[in-house]
Amino acid sequence: MAGSREIRNKINSVKNTQKITRAMEMVAASKMRKAQERMKKARPYGDKIRNVAAHMSRASSEYHHPFLVERDTVKRIGIIVVTSDKGLCGGLNTNILRLVLTKIKAWEGEGEQIEVCCIGNKSLGFMTRLGANVVSNIVGLGDAPHLEKLIGAVKVILDGYIEDRFDQVFIFYNRFINAMKQEPIMEKLLPLSDAQLHGGEGKESDSKDHGGAAGTWDYIYEPDAKTVIDDIMVRYIEALIYQSLTENIASEQSARMVAMKAASDNAGDVINELTLIYNKTRQAAITKELSEIVAGAAAV
């Protein structure tokens, strides 16, 4: 059995660790609230630009954007993988990367070529170890990402689709459900479907706008339809990706808060167990000394 001093050092070490995990839990809780507010603020813009894109996709008959055109065959796929830059957030990154790995193996089994855009240090490290074809990446976005920093890496994928380098584009990220639950999902970004444009696939939609999306009213384009629609569609895809990033950041902070709380609770259990062992060891030492004293007195 370990000595009293060694057990006491272990208890102090675990207590120091517990202080760190508690501090990280409080920091994650604060960041989670800010991330949730940022996510909620981004949703109205995403909903509005979705409605505008839906109207234009149906209203303009003289021009169809490449983002709306289905390809006859699918041989090349571009994927955007969103993870966190840091760890200590439970199984958040593991779950989404497991989903990515499963899909990549299925696509490769069908003979399809995969190119990857990595957002977050964890996805970049995983894809590099996997030997995937990483065409662009961005790390160090922080807790409050800016769209202008995100556009460069994403534009490589969007340009690849327009240039027919990809037949489909998917995005993987963790959707924020609540503080205790985050769901790893895969969404099809390109080509855009009617369900996506009209707020389908689990997204809220405004029923009063569906008539316009069906083509009952149109816009006046200036200077021309192609210029306006091209710009709106790119902004729409960027809004979807930014919304996915804010969802993932909120999920990251929630998962980190829960993980750090669990670590603090486990540290408390370890401290209690070590304290019990320490008390038993100290009591055994006292009992041994008393026995020696009694035995010496009896001998005299």
Rosetta blueprint (number, residue, H / E / L):
1 M L
2 A L
3 G L
4 S H
5 R H
6 E H
7 I H
8 R H
9 N H
10 K H
11 I H
12 N H
13 S H
14 V H
15 K H
16 N H
17 T H
18 Q H
19 K H
20 I H
21 T H
22 R H
23 A H
24 M H
25 E H
26 M H
27 V H
28 A H
29 A H
30 S H
31 K H
32 M H
33 R H
34 K H
35 A H
36 Q H
37 E H
38 R H
39 M H
40 K H
41 K H
42 A H
43 R H
44 P H
45 Y H
46 G H
47 D H
48 K H
49 I H
50 R H
51 N H
52 V H
53 A H
54 A H
55 H H
56 M H
57 S H
58 R H
59 A H
60 S L
61 S L
62 E L
63 Y L
64 H L
65 H L
66 P H
67 F H
68 L H
69 V L
70 E L
71 R L
72 D L
73 T L
74 V L
75 K L
76 R E
77 I E
78 G E
79 I E
80 I E
81 V E
82 V E
83 T L
84 S L
85 D L
86 K L
87 G L
88 L L
89 C L
90 G L
91 G L
92 L H
93 N H
94 T H
95 N H
96 I H
97 L H
98 R H
99 L H
100 V H
101 L H
102 T H
103 K H
104 I H
105 K H
106 A H
107 W H
108 E H
109 G H
110 E L
111 G L
112 E L
113 Q E
114 I E
115 E E
116 V E
117 C E
118 C E
119 I E
120 G L
121 N H
122 K H
123 S H
124 L H
125 G H
126 F H
127 M H
128 T H
129 R H
130 L H
131 G L
132 A L
133 N L
134 V E
135 V E
136 S E
137 N E
138 I E
139 V L
140 G L
141 L L
142 G L
143 D L
144 A L
145 P L
146 H L
147 L H
148 E H
149 K H
150 L H
151 I H
152 G H
153 A H
154 V H
155 K H
156 V H
157 I H
158 L H
159 D H
160 G H
161 Y H
162 I H
163 E L
164 D L
165 R L
166 F L
167 D L
168 Q E
169 V E
170 F E
171 I E
172 F E
173 Y E
174 N E
175 R E
176 F E
177 I E
178 N E
179 A L
180 M L
181 K E
182 Q E
183 E E
184 P E
185 I E
186 M E
187 E E
188 K E
189 L E
190 L E
191 P L
192 L L
193 S L
194 D H
195 A H
196 Q H
197 L H
198 H L
199 G L
200 G L
201 E L
202 G L
203 K L
204 E L
205 S L
206 D L
207 S H
208 K H
209 D H
210 H H
211 G H
212 G H
213 A H
214 A H
215 G H
216 T H
217 W L
218 D L
219 Y L
220 I L
221 Y L
222 E L
223 P L
224 D L
225 A H
226 K H
227 T H
228 V H
229 I H
230 D H
231 D H
232 I H
233 M H
234 V H
235 R H
236 Y H
237 I H
238 E H
239 A H
240 L H
241 I H
242 Y H
243 Q H
244 S H
245 L H
246 T H
247 E H
248 N H
249 I H
250 A H
251 S H
252 E H
253 Q H
254 S H
255 A H
256 R H
257 M H
258 V H
259 A H
260 M H
261 K H
262 A H
263 A H
264 S H
265 D H
266 N H
267 A H
268 G H
269 D H
270 V H
271 I H
272 N H
273 E H
274 L H
275 T H
276 L H
277 I H
278 Y H
279 N H
280 K H
281 T H
282 R H
283 Q H
284 A H
285 A H
286 I H
287 T H
288 K H
289 E H
290 L H
291 S H
292 E H
293 I H
294 V H
295 A H
296 G H
297 A H
298 A H
299 A H
300 V L
